C-alpha cells in the first residue's frame, strides 16, 4: 500500500522543504499522511475546477506548484476561492501538497525545465542559496575508516556537483582516558590510551544532517563518537534561484522573441530591447524574477526571461540586456511535467495524471 506519506517522501527528495523561502508555505495543505493513494493529479495551481478533475479521475492527492494556502486562514466560510477549495478538498477527502520555492531553488526544478524548453546549454544556477551546506569532521581508527566513509556517503555526504564520495583524511594520534561506566572499544577504563586515528572530513547538504549523523553513529566503532559540525558559507552549486545558459546559436532580438514564442507556446509577451544586440546568453526565472535583473547583468546575460515585471523594473535593464516578461503562468506551467516524471518513475500502483485545467486567470486580446 502506497500512502500519501510515501509520495511526500519522494517529492521532498526532489525538493527538500528546507530550501523554501521564509515567506512560503510549501508542504501538505490538507489530508492525512497515512491515507492510501488512489491516484495523483499534478497541476500548477489547485482550484475548485482542479479538484473536480481529480474526483473525475479517481485521484485523492493533488500535487501543485503553488500553495493554495499561502497566508494564514482565520476562518473557513467559503467567501473566496481559497476557502472554497480547502472546504471542497476536506469534504471529498482529497489531500493537497504544494512544492513551491523549494522546487524553484533546486537545479533540477522549475528553472531547469524552462532552460530545457529553450534548449539552453552549459546551464548553472544564477544565484546560489547560502547556508545550505555543512561540514562534518570526525575521527576513526584506520581499520574502520572505509566502513565509516561508506556509511556517510550512503547517507548523502560527500556529494559536490557531479562528484560523489568526496572526502578528506589525514592520520594523527588520538588520546582518551575511559572513566566511570565507559565501555571503550579500544583500551581499558582508567588507562590513558594513545591510538592512531584518521581525521575525516565530508561536506553535505544541511537538510541531511539527521541522516548523516545517524549513519555516523551506526557505523563508527567507538562508544562516544568525537565530531565537529560546521555550517558553511560555501556556494552550493545545486541550490539557488534562477538559471543561466547559452542558446545553441546566437539570435537577433527579433529571432529570439520568435524562438521564445515557439518554445514556450506563448500568445504574446512584454519585453524591453537592449539596442538590437545579439542574444546568446540567457537567464531564466520562473514566476516573478525581476529581482534578478542585476544578477543577470553581472553574469553576462543578454536576456532575462521571467514573469510579473513591473513597469519601472523594465528601466533597471539600463539597456544592457533584454527583459522578456512571458507571464507568471506561462513561465511555470511546465512545472507539472517535473512532478509527473518524478512520480511516474517512482510509483506504478496508481495513476499519475497531468491536469488539463487551464488555471491561468489572465486572458489576452490583440
Beta strands, then each sheet from edge to edge (+ up, - down):
strand 1: 27-30
strand 2: 39-43
strand 3: 61-64
strand 4: 95-98
strand 5: 121-128
strand 6: 133-140
strand 7: 168-177
strand 8: 192-205
strand 9: 227-232
strand 10: 240-251
strand 11: 270-272
strand 12: 279-288
strand 13: 303-307
strand 14: 322-325
strand 15: 351-354
sheet 1: 1+ 4- 3- 2- 15-
sheet 2: 5+ 10- 12+ 13+ 14+ 11-
sheet 3: 7+ 8- 6+ 9-
end
